[in-house]
Amino acid sequence: MSQPNTLLELIQVAPGGNTAFLLPEAGIRVSYDSLRKQVVAMADDLASMGIGRGDRVATVLPNGLPAVVSFLAGSVAGTAAPLNPGYREDEFTFFLEDTNAKVLLCMAEGSEAARKAAAGLNVPVYTLEMDANGIVSIVGAPHGKTAAPPTGDDIALVLHTSGSTGRPKRVPIRHRNITASTANIVATYSLTNKDVSLCVMPLFHVHGLVASTLSTLLSGGTVAVPNKFNPLSFWRPVRDT
């Protein structure tokens, strides 16, 4: 395959039998075939909710496979808008309103402030779950529609500036910009399908998403995603991977 131009194309590059993700605490390995099927299935579910090109899919999730699958699916069906799970309710209200989020995806626990903010804005909230085999899905999602594949010029991701000198501002990023950055990272670090990336950066941040995750997926390597960074147990997942 030639240089991918979208995130959907990016996850098609590696052989399907390669391990895409390792979840150290659960001892789960997820193949590229499984990742691709999960992303497409969730994108179709989002399309069945009415999500179309440019519609923002907000996510409030801790590091883990659900954060990655929902990010990729959101970028395929519409535009992904990952948010920091540590925000207060008023901050969630600002970001959900500023992104004009059409739906919010979160886990069953730990998202009370985000759910309250979404309720105040009448933003539909859906819960994600992951089974013992590492299959992520949207609980109670409608079915029946197929998400149209994105183009390189479509907006894949909306992030916000830090707001250090004022209110945070939206930064839209196109599919082709992300894939180009990812290819540059792979080339600069000479990444191959033998490499393993230990993702300790937050997956609501561009470095966690692009540098440690998408670049590894483009190279066909494996991303190890601990639930959280713990300096006392850091070397255990390093040893096990």
Order of alpha helices (4+ residues) and beta strands (2+ residues): alpha-beta-beta-alpha-beta-alpha-beta-alpha-beta-alpha-beta-beta-beta-beta-alpha-beta-alpha-beta-alpha
